[in-house]
Amino acid sequence: MSMMNDLTKILVPVGDDAASSRALEEAYALAHRFDAKVEVLHTWLIPITPQAYPRAVPAPAADADFEAAARRHVASLLDETPPPPGVSVTPVVRRGTPADTILDEARDADLIVMGTAGRTGLARVLLGSTTEQVVRKAPCPVLTMREEDHRS
């Protein structure tokens, strides 16, 4: 069985790093080659939760503000890294923790293409790795793209 023959939907979770642009470019190339659709996913999460800080609940408008900012970010990223002609792209913005939201959205994806910051050591231990969680739990193959290394 060849997974690539059945490639119809490619999920591309994006953040605000250069690796997201590389992931988009790779997903576009694969989508063009296999006539697949690309779904660009950006997650957002209000950092203050009523459960953690009951007296610091954000105003109801804050939810809409975060969502609007996330939509602007995806639109900007797609302007900077536009798809080639013939490649269908659907932007999706969802509230939630990144790894859980990506895994939920990947239930009907054939491939996930995502960037990775490539943190190592203590930074990875303290901050965790969304990419690592997705790779371990994804229902489909995951292709990871690192930000280009400009060192000689």
Buried (B, 14 or more C-beta within 10 A) or exposed (E): EEEEEEBEBBBBBBBEBBBBBBBBBBBBEBBBEBEBBBBBBBBBBBEEEEEEEEEEEBEEEEEEBBBEEBBEBBEEBBEEBEBEEEBEBEBBBBEEEBBBBBBEBBEEBBBBBBBBBBBEEEEEEEEEBBBBBBBEEBEBBBBBBBBEEEEE
